[in-house]
C-alpha cells in the first residue's frame, strides 16, 4: 500500500503478534510491531500518519493507558483495542472514552484487516482535511488547485504554466459552471502580476446602461447622479488582471472602446478628456462558439482577434468523467472545513454513481452536491440513488440498520436490552451498532 499511512501493532504474545502482522502486511499495510506500550510510545504524536492496534492486557502500561495517552497527545489518531472475552464491558467503556473500535479474541484476520482499513480511511481523511485547512488559511500567491487527471485537464495545466508568466491575452472557452474563473485566477496567481489586483466582471450581469461607467469610471458631474469621481474596473485593475466573464454579452458600443484600450493602452473616464494609462492584462471567458456571435454581428471580429491570442478550452464534466471523483472528494473536504462538519467517506457505489451522472451544471453543480452531502441533506449519501438499482446486500443492510435503530430507541439505548429483544449476542449487536454509526445516537450501555 503506497498511501504513506502506517499501523502500529502492540501485542505481548509473540505468536499472535507475528501472525497478525503477517496478515496485515499481506493485505498491503505498512506495520510496525511492539510487545509493549512503552516501546511504541515514542512514535505516537498528533502528526502520526496512521492508526494503532493494541491489546488491552499488556505487561506494564495497558491498552487503556495507551488510549489515555493518545487522548492527550494525539486525539485524532484512531485506536483499535483487542480484548479477551471477559473484557467486553471494559471495551465498551473504552469506546465511550474514544477508542475507534474493539476486536474480541480470538479474531479472524479478515476482521482485523477490515477494522484497520476503515480506521486508516478515517485517518487519511483527517490528514487531508488538516492539509486543506492549512492551504485555505495560507492561500495568497499560491495558484488555486486545478484538480483532475484527464488528458484535457493535463493540457490545461500545461497551457497555464506556459502562458501565465506572459502578458498574452487569453480566451477561456467553457460551459457555465465549468471553472473558467478558476483558470483565470490561476493565470493571474502564476504571473508577475500576482501581487496586484485581480478584478472579475461578469459582462452578462451588468445592465447595458451601467456598463460604460462600471468599466471606464466617471468624473463628478459626468451625468445626473454622478456626485463624485468613480474609478472604473479597467483602471482599478491597473498592474494586475481584468477577467471579463461572458464577454459575448458585452454591448457593441463598449466593444469598440475596449478594443481601443487593448490597442493603445489608454482609457478615458466619462466626463473627462484626460487619457489614463491602462496597464492590465485582460483575460476573457466565453461559453459557446464565438464564430456564431461574429456571424450574427453581435461581436466584433477585430476584438476577438485581440482577445484570442491563446485559447484554453474547458470541456464539460460529461467529457472528462475521470475528473469527477477527485473533484468531488476535494469539494467534500472543502465543505467540511467551511461548515465545520466531518467529511464523509465515499463508497465504491457512490463513486460509480458520481461518474455515471452527466452533471449538466458542471463543476458548480458538483460542488453543490458535495456541500449537500456534508450537510446531510437528501439522504446519507448526498448522491440520489435509484432504489431499484440497489443490490440485495445494500437493501438488507438498510433494513437491518433500521431494525437495530428502532430496537435501541425502544430500549432507551441500552444494548443489553436491545440484544435480548433482537435475540442477538451483545458483542455482535455492538459490532453492528458501530458499523451502522448508531452508537453516537444515544447511550449504548448502562
RAGI-V869975 format. One record per backbone hydrogen bond with DSSP energy under -1.0 kcal/mol. CO is the residue of the C=O (numbers start at 1). NH is the residue of the N-H. E is the energy in kcal/mol with one decimal. If there is no record, write none. Layout:
CO_NH_E + CO_NH_E
This chain:
6_51_-2.1 + 7_32_-2.7 + 8_53_-3.3 + 9_34_-2.5 + 10_55_-2.1 + 13_17_-2.8 + 14_18_-2.8 + 15_19_-2.4 + 16_20_-2.5 + 17_21_-2.5 + 18_22_-2.4 + 19_23_-2.1 + 20_24_-2.3 + 21_25_-2.6 + 22_26_-2.5 + 23_27_-1.3 + 24_29_-2.4 + 25_28_-1.6 + 30_7_-2.4 + 32_9_-2.5 + 34_11_-2.4 + 37_41_-1.9 + 40_43_-2.0 + 41_44_-1.5 + 45_48_-1.9 + 48_50_-1.6 + 49_6_-1.9 + 51_8_-2.4 + 52_80_-3.3 + 53_10_-3.0 + 54_82_-2.7 + 56_63_-2.7 + 62_66_-2.2 + 63_67_-2.2 + 64_68_-2.0 + 65_69_-2.2 + 66_70_-2.7 + 67_71_-2.4 + 68_72_-1.4 + 69_73_-3.2 + 70_74_-2.4 + 74_77_-1.9 + 78_52_-2.4 + 79_100_-2.4 + 79_101_-1.1 + 80_54_-2.6 + 81_103_-2.7 + 82_56_-2.3 + 83_105_-3.3 + 84_87_-1.9 + 87_91_-2.3 + 88_92_-2.6 + 89_93_-1.9 + 90_94_-2.0 + 91_95_-2.1 + 92_96_-1.7 + 93_97_-1.7 + 94_99_-2.6 + 95_98_-1.2 + 101_81_-2.4 + 103_83_-2.7 + 108_112_-1.6 + 109_113_-2.7 + 110_114_-2.4 + 111_115_-2.0 + 112_116_-2.4 + 113_117_-2.6 + 114_118_-2.3 + 115_119_-2.2 + 116_120_-2.6 + 117_121_-2.1 + 118_122_-2.0 + 119_123_-2.5 + 120_124_-2.9 + 121_125_-2.0 + 122_126_-2.2 + 123_127_-2.5 + 124_128_-2.4 + 125_129_-2.6 + 126_130_-2.5 + 127_131_-2.3 + 128_132_-2.5 + 129_133_-2.3 + 130_134_-2.1 + 131_135_-2.3 + 132_136_-3.1 + 133_137_-2.5 + 134_138_-1.9 + 150_154_-2.2 + 151_155_-2.2 + 152_156_-1.9 + 153_157_-2.6 + 154_158_-1.9 + 155_159_-2.4 + 156_160_-2.6 + 157_161_-2.4 + 158_162_-1.9 + 159_163_-2.7 + 160_164_-2.9 + 163_166_-2.1 + 169_310_-1.4 + 170_284_-2.5 + 171_312_-2.5 + 172_286_-2.6 + 173_314_-3.2 + 175_178_-1.8 + 177_364_-1.4 + 179_183_-1.5 + 180_184_-2.1 + 181_185_-2.7 + 182_186_-2.0 + 183_187_-2.3 + 184_188_-2.1 + 185_189_-3.2 + 186_190_-1.6 + 188_191_-1.6 + 191_194_-1.6 + 193_196_-2.4 + 197_241_-2.5 + 199_243_-3.4 + 201_245_-2.7 + 202_205_-1.4 + 207_210_-1.6 + 210_214_-2.2 + 211_215_-2.4 + 212_216_-3.0 + 213_217_-1.4 + 214_233_-2.5 + 215_234_-2.1 + 217_270_-2.4 + 218_230_-2.9 + 219_222_-1.9 + 223_226_-2.5 + 225_227_-1.7 + 226_221_-3.7 + 230_218_-1.8 + 232_236_-2.7 + 233_237_-1.8 + 235_238_-1.7 + 237_240_-2.7 + 240_281_-2.4 + 241_199_-2.8 + 242_283_-2.7 + 243_201_-3.0 + 244_285_-2.5 + 245_203_-2.5 + 246_249_-2.3 + 247_250_-1.8 + 251_255_-1.7 + 252_256_-1.5 + 253_257_-1.1 + 254_258_-2.8 + 255_259_-2.2 + 256_260_-1.7 + 257_261_-2.0 + 258_262_-2.4 + 259_263_-2.1 + 260_264_-3.4 + 261_265_-2.1 + 265_278_-2.9 + 267_276_-2.9 + 269_272_-1.7 + 270_219_-2.5 + 276_267_-2.1 + 279_239_-4.6 + 281_242_-3.2 + 283_244_-2.7 + 284_172_-3.0 + 285_247_-2.4 + 286_174_-2.1 + 289_292_-1.1 + 290_294_-2.3 + 291_295_-2.4 + 292_296_-1.8 + 293_298_-2.2 + 294_297_-1.1 + 300_304_-1.8 + 301_305_-2.0 + 302_306_-1.5 + 303_307_-2.3 + 304_308_-2.1 + 310_171_-3.0 + 312_173_-2.6 + 316_319_-1.8 + 317_320_-1.7 + 320_323_-2.0 + 321_324_-1.4 + 323_327_-2.0 + 324_328_-2.7 + 325_329_-2.8 + 326_330_-1.9 + 327_331_-2.5 + 328_332_-2.2 + 329_333_-1.9 + 330_334_-2.4 + 331_335_-2.8 + 332_336_-2.5 + 333_337_-1.9 + 334_338_-2.3 + 335_339_-3.0 + 336_341_-1.4 + 347_351_-2.2 + 348_352_-2.2 + 349_353_-2.5 + 350_354_-2.5 + 351_355_-2.0 + 352_356_-1.5 + 353_357_-1.3 + 359_362_-2.3 + 362_366_-2.1 + 363_367_-2.6 + 364_368_-2.0 + 365_369_-2.1 + 366_370_-2.0 + 367_371_-2.3 + 368_372_-2.4 + 369_373_-2.0 + 370_374_-2.2 + 371_375_-2.1 + 372_377_-2.6 + 377_379_-1.4 + 386_389_-2.2 + 387_390_-1.3 + 391_395_-2.2 + 392_396_-2.6 + 393_397_-2.5 + 394_398_-2.2 + 395_399_-2.2 + 396_400_-2.8 + 397_401_-2.7 + 398_402_-1.9 + 399_403_-2.4 + 400_404_-2.5 + 401_405_-2.4 + 402_406_-2.1 + 403_407_-2.3 + 404_408_-2.5 + 405_409_-2.0 + 406_410_-2.4 + 407_411_-1.6 + 408_413_-3.2 + 409_412_-1.3 + 411_414_-1.5 + 414_418_-2.1 + 415_419_-3.0 + 416_420_-2.0 + 417_421_-2.2 + 418_422_-2.3 + 419_424_-2.5 + 425_429_-2.5 + 426_430_-2.6 + 427_431_-2.0 + 428_432_-1.9 + 429_433_-2.7 + 430_434_-2.2 + 431_435_-2.4 + 432_436_-2.4 + 433_438_-2.6 + 434_437_-1.0 + 438_441_-1.8 + 444_415_-1.2
